[in-house]
Amino acid sequence: MESILAEYKAQAFIEGEKRLSGKELAEKTAEILGEDPDSLNEEEGHSSEEAREEAEITTAEFSSDDLPWETEPAQETPEAENEEEPDIAKEKPRKKSLLSFFAGLAQRGNTQDNASGAEEGPEIIPDEPQTEEDVFTEAEEEAQPSAPKSRRKRNLRRTKDNSPRKRDEKPQEAPPEEEEIYSEPEAPELSVAEASRVYGVPVNSLLLRGSAAAIISFFMCYFALAFSFGLPLPEALKNVKLLSLVLLVMEVVTVGLGIDIFLYGIKDLQRRSFSVETLVCFSCVFTIMDSIIASVTGNSGLGLPFSPISAVSMTFAIWGVRTQCTALRCSLSMASISSEPYTLMAETEKIENGIVLNKTHYPLDGFVRRTERPDLCETVYELAAPILIGLALVLAVISSVINKTPADFIHTFSAMLAVSASFPALFIFAYPFYKVAKKLMRSGATIAGWSGARDISSAVGVVIRDEDIFPTGTLTLNGIRIFPGNSMQKVVSYTASVIISSGCGLTEIFADLLKNQDGDKLHCADFSFYEAGGMGAVINGEKVYVGSSGFMNLMGIRLPQELSVKTAVFSAINNELAGVFAVNYTPANSVQGALLSLLSTRIIPLFAVRDFNISPQMISQKFKISMEKAQFLTIGERYALSETESEKPGDTPLAALCREGLAPLADTVRGARHVVFSARISAVISILCSVVGMLLTCFLAFKGAFGSLSCANMLIYMLLWAIPVFLMGNLAGKY
């Protein structure tokens, strides 16, 4: 009732009406409601005295400060805020593959029930007068029909301008509302340990179902081969109708074992997207139709339906999904072993020539999401699947309808679709990734799926630091000499403070030396590093230089002639030699193998070492390798790229390294390159298998050579094309 009065009073003000009697006011109100005036008062329960009091309100002569009625602007309540954004069942972002279809992957979040449709009244703030514009706006909103809920919620979120406005000032027009775009909130990322458990849930189920499907498919293939090549076969099954019926039943059972894959193919059509599962789904549907026709009519010389081909495709699909689940479980479980693993990041801002791989201590945030990004199989078949289905339809029409044999259309079309779903399609990426993931587990490393492997493979260089070449335990102090005029504790404290501040590979042994000498790390002011192989700082007002013998000569500091130590740390205080620390560098066999492995690829090792004693000549001499393909950066680039703590990484981690040293890094780089190479070759083989098979099927069907276009021949054809894919996958894990 109050809203009706507010609407009419605003209209009366605009039309210039002065006063209304209670009777006239009731009639106007009943007019709006479309009801009888007499019944109005009964339903509302208002007394006639209250109606007369409200009718005596002046509606024409008032100012913005003396309003005839006061209705305060609605403010957004906490309940309204909660109602603004209804809770949605949060689920983990679906990987575009079948993996997210399983029940273990479906449980990504807990659905929070929220009472919908229950709107509470707005909170009223007293003693806040409305302006004329507010009156117009409020009355206009009341006169409009009920807006959609989302629009009303947007209105609740508006903030009114309560600043005073002059009567003659024109109100500003509100900017047009942008169309609200609904986007499902993204669920929090699972930890690597949780994701590993999730991907491990369907593995056993897929193993059982895949084994059962393989047994059924084996008998179906034997029946097809026996029927075509005269192998032993029960007499009853030599009848085409009966054998087609048996194959039909066996195919339906096989489809039931892979029902999740079949349903995923159907859901792809609903989402207007395509995948390998779509091809398998189409193949099964039309071969079932062909089997039904053959079991009724006998196919009139066309031969057996292609049910065994579709059943084998479904079996390979089940095993392909299991292989991918197993590979992801291994990869993610390896990443969860270490509490603080190294992460391999792609540096794009610090280098101009392309992506550079940099090992940092950045956390594993985003690792699971990168692992679940679409792989090569999904990307290729998202484009290829609709083309293959369309090509199958066109070729089936050409070979049957145009050839004036329309009765053969279903049989020919089912043959086209059967050969389009190549057996190793789902193994394109899954199998080589599985092989490499198993190998990397022994090295203490893991790759973040196809996305991580692709970016690692496309990198132009990899950053190598001091600890990669000489890990913990390979550096030892071989002797200390303190020159007259300096105390042992002072020289050790000054030298160790500069070394620790530099962050080079000598930090650990000098920190231990400082601890043994009961020294303290001192503040290093004006720290600087030099291209000549040294560093300097100001400690307690004294200039300290630390570097190699060549650096000391360039800085004008005289060295005793009897000093012939090649790998030593020289320390000078106020341009006077204060001490010499002999360091023994012991090469590790694992580092030598890793360097040879990296140098055999096209990725350039970028030496970002801070230890001034490490040089190309030293590495070549210690590890007995050629450094022609390696690159030593300038001192500025070394310090920029050798930062292990990255505050603003360019992207999520490409790989996780759970062990120290260069070997895990080298194995990861080579493994990623093998995965990418094998997957790309396998994708080409899989697509060629489908296209060439469809063209051959069209040619034989057009010629009417259904004796050659038999289920047995197609089975042999597709199995032969699958062999190179599995050979490539096996080779990916052998390096």
Secondary structure, 3 states (H helix, E strand, C coil): CHHHHHHHHHHHHHHCCCCCCHHHHHHHHHHHHCCCHHHHHHHHCCCHHHHHHHHCCCCCCCCCCCCCCCCCCCECCHHHHHHHCCCCCCCCCCCCCHHHHCHHHHCCCCCCCCCCCCCCCCECCCCCCCCHHHHHHHHHHHHCCCCCHHHHHHHHCCCCCCCCCCCCCCCCCCCCCCCCCCCCCCCCCCCHHHHHHHHHHHHHHHHHHHHHHHHHHHHHHHHHHHHHHCCCCCHHHHCHHHHHHHHHHHHHHHHHHCHHHHHHHHHHHHCCCCCHHHHHHHHHHHHHHHHHHHHHHHHHHCCCCCHHHHHHHHHHHHHHHHHHHHHHHHHHHHHCCCCCCEEEEEECCCCCCCCEEEEECCCCCCHHHHHCCCCHHHHHHHHHHHHHHHHHHHHHHHHHHCCCCHHHHHHHHHHHHHHHCCCCHHHCCHHHHHHHHHHHHHHCEEECHHHHHHHHHCCCEEEECHHHHCCCCCEEEEEEEECCCCCHHHHHHHHHHHHHHHCCCCHHHHHHHHHHCCCCCCCCEEEEEECCCEEEEEECCEEEEEECHHHHHHCCCCCCCCCCCCCEEEEEECCEEEEEEEEEECCCHHHHHHHHHHHCCCCEEEECCCCCCCCHHHHHHHHCCCCCCCEECCHHHHHHHCCCCCCCCCCCCCEEECCCCCHHHHHHHHHHHHHHHHHHHHHHHHHHHHHHHHHHHHHHHHHCCCCCCCHHHHHHHHHHHHHHHHHHHHHHCCC
